[in-house]
Amino acid sequence: MTLLDATVAAIWPVDPVAMAEARTHQDRLTKPRGSLGALEDVAVRLAGVAASCPPPLPAPAALAIFAADHGVHAQGVSPWPQEVTAQMVANFAAGGAVANAFAAQVGASVTVVDVGVAADLPSMPGVSSRKVAYGTADLSQGPAMTREQALQALAAGIETAGDLVAAGNRCLITGDMGIANTTASAALISVFTGRDPASATGRGTGVDDAMYQHKIDVVRRALTANGYAEAGAVPRGQDAVIQALAAVGGFEHAGIAGLILGAAAARVPVILDGVIAGAAALVAAALAPEAAGYCVAGHRSAEPGHSVALSYLGLRPLVDLELRLGEGTGGLLAHPLVSAAVRVMHDVATFDSAGVADKER
């Protein structure tokens, strides 16, 4: 049995008994029923993840930033030079990125995983080398990866999840870095949801109108070049899913998908970041449908494809601040909300224990 097969086999549905107990417990707390809105749903979901009511607090938390480059950058889909990917990895290692600042604020560790940066990186603290290749091929001309490369990147994510959970982390947060990765994300979202590229493609790091239209055209060319131009032909089955991931995805998408699967197998929740994480979650859910139950949508990105992905996955974002930075920043901002939702289950008194009158039923 391969690592992927073993991981998928270990993923069980979130526990319905624990979720029912959590919902009943929420209704007995000293507050009007449903008054905490989506936070109550988060607490119930985490009870299902842990198969325990109340669920354990999602701490300590670990941010895993998967970094890789993309051959489609050659098509002029981003105004930023490809060298920025490697430069930002160094910035993460030095603690100088927004993700580092947010991680320090919420007390999360930061691990950077090089799964496909198009440069030889020196040894740096907090950077794990699991390089599959020096960037993907140009997805607009044919497959971005081979099947073996896609499997290797998935394995890197699964192993990273295993390492972080073994280190005692009880919540994983997805992060990414890769110039041009919103183009690959749009292609993945189009393939896995059947939506037209125009509704799945955004402006990424900030492109003008002409480059935006060009970007949509590049995504269309990618779908045609890889045999996904027919609308609604959503991949089904492991072989088809891996083929689609290899055709139009990036190494960081595969890594994040593997992280989600590894966390789900260990019954640890994952807070998703933005559009790259959303695209990766579509892949993870296609490989193991139960994996979506272990995910919390940290925020809604300004990228339109992110809303498409979240809707398809049935996830409600906790934060909507028009973020489009990536790095895991939106997921980090959501972590205190997830923690607060669980803290309520542990610390708030019930009507009976506090001697507070409940409303008449």
Steps between C-alpha positions, in 0.01 A plus 500: 500500500636842404524787748208672326286185513581441867423861587167504317403169661564651844259791447167440671194724476473760775324341796122561492449399863754752627349766277151433636633517855674827420182650354303396810769644725493828308126521561550465878757778535405829662416684180209501258508198272686570179614842619864432414408431141771342289726455802262238633531312173880516527493351851265224387723424199810476718317264736434279199863525392628389839211259565479667841271749673625748592776488238859574602618857457663546155838588649784500450451590136746470214509689171643301208596715200554295184721682248537422130537662160291468185598461137190693394675812629663514155159589355503842670222434750667688787679834519738357762829329405527130581802565723263643761399148605851412621547848646180468701607161635807675639275773639284240678811338646618839625159573656432804282174413320143586592441132571777510762344804667155341509642168619677675786175674591308172531788288633531271198825346381608550138640226279590565137505200265690532173313265269601663173680833520691566177829563679747327726422630847762518775429332830276732700330463838141384474530401134450136407635380164264259327565630150333296227635709210610852416150623431226345290478491122279752317145372556374698200709278272432162665520330840666706772630187675543132442282263698805400706577862582142564612514195727835611640364845584189347660726280709701805608180653635389182675842460662506866605162456672629191675811681622303800628242286680774282650659820633183562701309741277122472522408731212663546160470814289571499127735748337648543154758691302544484125495770235227418242328249728160671470501403131546135588239539775246633250567207270459248783179663621357499148585132454375381840178705508415511130483880510607724213853649538356853491322435832800328659780737399594812695760772495745326731771734619336787314493493120351761268197436278702387198710253700186375675332413170823339384509296820150367436604407146805316634280300737271412209800388297616286790165322522499439124862385489435246776163373382275682750330748270167317520295660777380277781752220452602499868768238581377197692710222648858513625669455163296774335550737794877455502509542123312831526721621784809416296357666189413846633610520863813611680731325740368717785141401417597134524691566822206676662262226384731247664513708818119498518488124448771437758328719756164333439657157546632621837163659592654848521314804359639708215432871459508581130643824369396648164456401138809276479383308807147486359627346177711252697203410722300413188772250411509357853121464509502331160752246631319455835156664525504475880806726514288811443344446842837562664537844338398842626495784248706770663395779269354593163765625260444788260575246225166395344610141460524466876127557544439241228717246682350568844147469364586169336656373825208625712725711722410836654788747543550656842668821381428713194753785481572497124842345565704369207848462646524128555779369724236371744411849623123453485521165672711647778254784556221243537681284754398710806137471389528122474667490841231720651227278359653199676578694818129569540436126513749462786445808711143628469256381764178321420161629613484223760853545642468879520147501640383715211143460383464371146233649277174312482504235233 
